[in-house]
Amino acid sequence: MDLEFDVVELGPADHPEEGETAPDFTRPLVNDEFWEDVALSELVARDGDPTVLLFHPMDGAFPATYIWNEIRNREWHEDATVVGLSISTPYAHKKLIEERKLGDDYELYADPGNGVARKYGIENDLDGMAGIEEPRPAVFVLDSDRTVEYAWVASEWPDFPDYDTVEVAFR
């Protein structure tokens, strides 16, 4: 297959593993109506459901579009709180929510400085862009006290989670 992009091997990641506590953070949490600063610890304790924390490439990049279409079509929101996180701004997240028809079922953390990805050990320097980084694709399923029940982190770009395996982790 002749791809129009290069597959890039990513270095090792030092991310939270299953059984560990996911780092807490506070960032703007964007929904289809507004955004406000919300701590992850508040979000996971909100309604007792498992939380799927999904780190994804910047909004508008084909992997983000593909990931959110897949999650929306699988209706993960019915069994878990699903929240995304990328370097995109709240304004870009509002556009992604609208374009991907995510409605009020999904929320997205805005982290333009990529500090959360660094805290999670999953930062990814973008090829050919000095000083620009974003999180590598990653999925963490968390219980109500932020214990990691499942962790997947991309080892190459682009890479996508095994959606069936993620579903097993939170259903």
C-alpha positions as CSV (number, residue, x, y, z in Angstrom):
1,M,0.0,0.0,0.0
2,D,1.4,3.4,-1.0
3,L,0.6,5.8,1.9
4,E,0.6,9.6,1.4
5,F,2.5,10.0,4.7
6,D,5.3,8.3,6.5
7,V,4.6,6.0,9.4
8,V,6.9,7.3,12.3
9,E,8.1,5.1,15.1
10,L,7.7,6.8,18.4
11,G,10.2,6.5,21.3
12,P,9.3,4.9,24.6
13,A,6.6,6.5,26.8
14,D,6.7,6.7,30.5
15,H,2.9,6.7,31.0
16,P,0.7,5.6,34.0
17,E,0.2,1.9,34.0
18,E,-2.8,-0.2,35.0
19,G,-3.2,-0.1,38.8
20,E,-1.5,3.3,39.1
21,T,-3.3,6.6,39.8
22,A,-3.6,8.8,36.8
23,P,-2.2,12.3,37.4
24,D,-4.8,15.0,38.2
25,F,-5.0,18.2,36.2
26,T,-7.3,21.2,35.6
27,R,-7.9,22.5,32.1
28,P,-10.8,24.1,30.2
29,L,-13.4,21.4,29.5
30,V,-15.4,22.1,26.4
31,N,-18.8,20.8,25.6
32,D,-21.4,21.8,22.9
33,E,-22.5,24.9,24.9
34,F,-19.6,26.4,26.8
35,W,-16.3,25.6,28.6
36,E,-15.0,26.0,32.1
37,D,-11.9,24.8,34.1
38,V,-12.6,21.3,35.5
39,A,-10.2,19.0,37.4
40,L,-10.0,15.5,36.1
41,S,-10.6,14.3,39.7
42,E,-14.0,16.2,39.7
43,L,-14.9,14.7,36.3
44,V,-14.2,11.0,37.3
45,A,-16.2,11.4,40.5
46,R,-19.1,13.1,38.9
47,D,-21.4,10.2,38.2
48,G,-19.6,7.0,39.1
49,D,-19.2,5.7,35.6
50,P,-15.8,4.6,34.2
51,T,-14.0,7.5,32.5
52,V,-12.3,7.0,29.1
53,L,-9.6,9.7,28.9
54,L,-8.6,9.9,25.2
55,F,-5.5,11.8,24.1
56,H,-5.7,12.6,20.4
57,P,-3.9,14.7,17.8
58,M,-4.9,18.2,17.2
59,D,-8.5,18.9,15.9
60,G,-8.7,18.8,12.1
61,A,-5.9,16.2,11.7
62,F,-7.2,13.0,10.1
63,P,-6.5,10.8,13.1
64,A,-8.6,12.9,15.4
65,T,-11.5,12.9,12.9
66,Y,-11.2,9.1,12.5
67,I,-11.0,8.5,16.2
68,W,-14.0,10.6,17.1
69,N,-16.1,9.2,14.3
70,E,-15.4,5.7,15.5
71,I,-16.2,6.5,19.2
72,R,-19.4,8.4,18.3
73,N,-20.6,5.5,16.1
74,R,-19.9,3.0,18.8
75,E,-21.9,5.2,21.3
76,W,-19.3,4.8,24.1
77,H,-21.1,7.6,26.0
78,E,-23.9,5.1,26.9
79,D,-21.5,3.2,29.3
80,A,-18.8,5.6,30.2
81,T,-17.9,9.2,30.6
82,V,-15.8,9.8,27.5
83,V,-13.5,12.9,27.4
84,G,-10.9,13.9,24.9
85,L,-7.7,15.9,25.3
86,S,-5.5,17.6,22.7
87,I,-3.5,20.8,22.2
88,S,-6.4,22.4,20.3
89,T,-8.0,25.5,21.7
90,P,-11.5,25.6,23.2
91,Y,-12.7,27.3,19.9
92,A,-11.3,24.5,17.8
93,H,-12.9,21.9,20.1
94,K,-16.3,23.6,19.7
95,K,-15.9,23.2,16.0
96,L,-14.8,19.6,16.3
97,I,-17.9,18.8,18.5
98,E,-20.1,20.4,15.9
99,E,-18.5,18.9,12.8
100,R,-18.3,15.4,14.3
101,K,-21.8,15.7,15.7
102,L,-20.7,14.8,19.2
103,G,-23.5,16.9,20.8
104,D,-23.6,16.9,24.6
105,D,-22.4,13.2,24.8
106,Y,-18.7,14.0,24.8
107,E,-16.4,16.7,26.2
108,L,-12.9,17.8,25.3
109,Y,-10.1,19.2,27.4
110,A,-8.1,22.0,25.8
111,D,-4.4,21.9,26.6
112,P,-2.6,24.1,24.0
113,G,0.7,24.0,26.0
114,N,0.7,20.1,26.1
115,G,1.4,20.1,29.8
116,V,-0.9,17.3,30.5
117,A,0.7,15.0,27.9
118,R,4.1,15.8,29.5
119,K,2.6,15.0,32.9
120,Y,1.4,11.6,31.5
121,G,4.7,10.9,29.8
122,I,3.2,10.8,26.3
123,E,4.4,14.0,24.6
124,N,5.2,13.7,20.9
125,D,7.5,16.2,19.1
126,L,5.9,16.9,15.8
127,D,8.2,15.9,12.9
128,G,9.8,18.9,11.2
129,M,8.2,21.5,13.6
130,A,10.8,22.8,16.0
131,G,9.3,23.4,19.5
132,I,5.8,22.0,18.5
133,E,4.5,19.0,20.3
134,E,1.2,17.2,20.9
135,P,0.1,14.2,22.9
136,R,0.6,10.8,21.2
137,P,-2.6,8.9,20.8
138,A,-3.5,7.2,24.1
139,V,-6.4,5.8,26.0
140,F,-6.8,5.5,29.7
141,V,-9.8,3.9,31.3
142,L,-10.2,5.3,34.9
143,D,-12.3,4.4,37.8
144,S,-13.9,7.0,40.1
145,D,-10.6,7.5,42.1
146,R,-8.5,7.8,38.9
147,T,-7.0,4.3,39.1
148,V,-6.0,3.2,35.7
149,E,-8.0,0.2,34.7
150,Y,-6.7,0.0,31.1
151,A,-3.9,1.9,29.3
152,W,-3.0,2.0,25.6
153,V,-0.4,4.4,24.2
154,A,0.6,4.6,20.5
155,S,4.0,3.3,19.5
156,E,3.9,4.8,16.1
157,W,2.2,7.7,14.2
158,P,-0.4,7.3,13.1
159,D,-1.7,4.6,15.3
160,F,-5.2,3.8,16.7
161,P,-6.4,2.0,19.7
162,D,-8.1,-1.4,19.4
163,Y,-11.6,-0.1,20.0
164,D,-13.0,-3.5,20.9
165,T,-10.4,-4.0,23.6
166,V,-11.1,-0.5,25.1
167,E,-14.9,-1.3,25.2
168,V,-14.2,-4.5,27.1
169,A,-12.2,-2.4,29.7
170,F,-15.1,-0.1,30.5
171,R,-18.2,-2.2,29.9
